Amino acid sequence: MPDSPKHRLATDLIHAGRIRTNLSETSEALFLTSGFVYDSADMAEAVFNNQIPHFQYTRFANPTVAMLEAKLAKIEGADICRATATGMAAVHAAIMCGLRAGQRVVAARALFGSCHWIVSTLLPQFGIESVFVDGGNLDEWRAALSVPTALVLLETPSNPMLDIVDLRAVSALAHQAGAIVVVDNVFATPLLQKPLELGADVVVYSATKHMDGQGRVLGGAVLGRKQWMEDVFQPYFRNTGPTLSPFNAWVILKGLETMALRVTAQSASAEKIAQFLETQPKIERALYPTLPSHPQHELAMSQMSGGGTLVAFEVKGGKDAAFRLMNAFQIITISNNLGDTKSLATHPATTTHMRIGAEERAKLGISDGAIRLSVGLEDTADLIDDLTQALAQV
Ligand SMILES: *Cc1c(COP(=O)(O)O)cnc(C)c1O
């Protein structure tokens, strides 16, 4: 029953992947155990020979984590999911597991800061060439992918300015170059965009964001097709140990039960807030994928079914104005996290994107007046009131 293919998303978020023990619990059990026992030495031998399916050690697999993995695989439409300790552990393992010295990686420039560091700094240390392109420019993708490439990494919509990458076109170009396509789908969530259906090979998440959704635990996930997950990813995962704690898996399982409700409500609120911000004289521009004013609106709507919970906007007057606005918020709080039920604002130029430098920020369109707002579950009217009173102080 839990894995019935005909169930719809909301039902799968509650029931898919459940393992119920013989004690008949309603809520998923928390198996806070590092190991598992065998009835005999013979059984242990058979388990290690893959003759009997049996949990062995929580670094490899754990029933609570397995329930989360099965649920995420079902809602993404992936063959296999492996959960990781953080989103970065997911991105790192997905990138490193299959690469060899001498190979080449092409990435969209607009990436989450640590993902950018892996491609720009870590990969070259292992003799892997890395090339960045403007993710919205297909000519740049075409040129970069005109030579054999092992892997493409991209994020759409991107952090923090919500740039959109054409998933269908870039996947086709990448495959011609021999590359697998890894998509960081954190901003869209599995509800609003299905990269595997659009041509991607691997999807990665920070479960810290909308999946927990209540700012409690870190987690991540890698999802893909059977052959790559089993032959390339699993040996790396089992032997390097980026495993998610069963406790955190259990918290994220609880978060997933309400994810569709939260993301739907928060996205509706984000759209209204973006529409409000667009009309404000002190705002230079507001970016939100479902608004016709978004420079890539049509592309966004061809691959997303909603705009997501994040809004990017630019205050006139640079850093001073942005700081004055943020310091005046009474409901919205300042934090670099996102996807929480609490509305959180970040000034990327001085925090998350400080280290990449002014020149790279300019290429990404991150001005000193730019603010990224992660819209929470508060009443939309209260959030608009908060923005209104804060704007009056700029
Ligand atoms: C947060 C985030 C990550 C990293 O996830 P952690 O759980 O913080 O390690 C990667 N990509 C994007 C787009 C994110 O928002």
The ligand as an SDF file (V2000), in Angstrom:
LIG
                    3D

 15 15  0  0  0  0  0  0  0  0999 V2000
   21.3230   25.2860    1.5030 C   0  0  0  0  0  0  0  0  0  0  0  0
   21.6760   24.9210    0.1260 C   0  0  0  0  0  0  0  0  0  0  0  0
   22.6890   23.9890   -0.1350 C   0  0  0  0  0  0  0  0  0  0  0  0
   23.4980   23.3450    0.9610 C   0  0  0  0  0  0  0  0  0  0  0  0
   22.7310   22.6330    1.8810 O   0  0  0  0  0  0  0  0  0  0  0  0
   23.1610   22.4100    3.4240 P   0  0  0  0  0  0  0  0  0  0  0  0
   22.0630   21.5690    3.9570 O   0  0  0  0  0  0  0  0  0  0  0  0
   23.2690   23.7640    4.0420 O   0  0  0  0  0  0  0  0  0  0  0  0
   24.4870   21.7340    3.3990 O   0  0  0  0  0  0  0  0  0  0  0  0
   22.9760   23.6950   -1.4600 C   0  0  0  0  0  0  0  0  0  0  0  0
   22.3100   24.2850   -2.4710 N   0  0  0  0  0  0  0  0  0  0  0  0
   21.3350   25.1920   -2.2440 C   0  0  0  0  0  0  0  0  0  0  0  0
   20.6380   25.8050   -3.4030 C   0  0  0  0  0  0  0  0  0  0  0  0
   20.9770   25.5420   -0.9530 C   0  0  0  0  0  0  0  0  0  0  0  0
   20.0160   26.4540   -0.7390 O   0  0  0  0  0  0  0  0  0  0  0  0
  1  2  1  0
  2  3  1  0
  2 14  2  0
  3  4  1  0
  3 10  2  0
  4  5  1  0
  5  6  1  0
  6  7  2  0
  6  8  1  0
  6  9  1  0
 10 11  1  0
 11 12  2  0
 12 13  1  0
 12 14  1  0
 14 15  1  0
M  END
$$$$
